[in-house]
């Protein structure tokens, strides 16, 4: 007799047959293309466009793409990591990777909650406020985005230590920002120019760690045309977990 996996009730929204999963590299470049159009259409400077309420939903998808890109670099899976977003909230977004098992193909997912810290206030309070609003699955990843211009004012190791003491049920909390975390005053100018193009992640819990990635390096295969931009997960069966998605036009998840 065939064996079945009981579908977790909190993931019922993933049963949608029309759900599309997006390549994080596509998400990275598509977001910035849409951002430039939005900025020019509304005659806004970079900061005003970034903080505009109409960009909130787009930024959540963009941050999810960065998380998927980060996971692909640090938790390599042969079928890659993909991201998507549904109308259900929570979560703010989902990342997933398909796996072939002895009972068929499955997709392993992580739900993502996203918050943004603006200004020089207390990051710890921003995170506490986010966690206090709703109940989250323990496997959820919380990502807090901060502006690079404020990074120098924060002691990330101290923030990590304080968060660990809080003992939240949600264990995976990250800081995300554009740019890099300066560890030495002796860094060369040419190195700074390269580092400024990076995306940085600071893991605050359950342990402290720091990572960075350069999107154009991570996305070489995508930019060369050897990776798909969007796919569907075909469900458990004998064939690979992802199939090409058929559409009359380009899927647009950015408003």
C-alpha positions, 0 to 999 in steps of 0.5 A: 500500500502507498504511504502518505504524509499527513499535510500540516494544517498550517500549510494548507494554502500550499495546496493551491495548484496555481501556486508559482515558485520564483527563482530568487535571482529573478526576484532580485533583478525584477524587483529593482526593475520595478522599483526604478519604474515606480520611482520614475513614474511618481517622480520620487527620490530613492528614499521616498520611493523605498519608504512609500506604502505601495512598495511594502508588499513588493519589498516583502517579496524582494526580501523573501527572494534574498532569503532564498538566495542566501539559503542556496549559498549556505544550505545548498540543495541540488534543486535550488531554493525558490520563493513565493507569496500567497494571499494568506498572512501570516506568513509574509512569504515562503521559501522552498526546495524540492527533494526526491524521497523514497515516497515520492517528491516533496517540497521542504518549506520555510515560512518567513515573517518580515519587518523593517527597522527604520531610523536609529531606534531599538532594533530589539523593540522592533523585533519584539513588536513584530513577534508580539502581534501573532502566533508563528510556527517555530520553524518560521524565519524572521527577517528584520531589514535595516537601512545601511546608513544606520548600521554603524550605530548597532552592536549586533552581538549585543542585540543577539545576546539580548534576543537569546535571553528572551527565549522566543518560540521562534528561533531563527531571527536574522538582520538583513541589509544592503552593503557590508558590516565593516570589521576593519578600518584598514579595508582598501577603497577598491574592496569597499566598492565591491563590498557595497554591492553585497547583501549582508545577513546577520544571524541573531538567534539561535547563535550569532553569525554573519554572512554576505553574498554578491548577487551577480556572482550567485546568479551567473547561471540565471543570467546566462539563461540556464535557470528558469525564472518561475516554476510549479511544484508538481507534487509527489510522484515519480517525476522531478518535483518542479515542472515548467510553468506555461503562461501567455505572458510573464508572471508579475508578482511585483505591483 
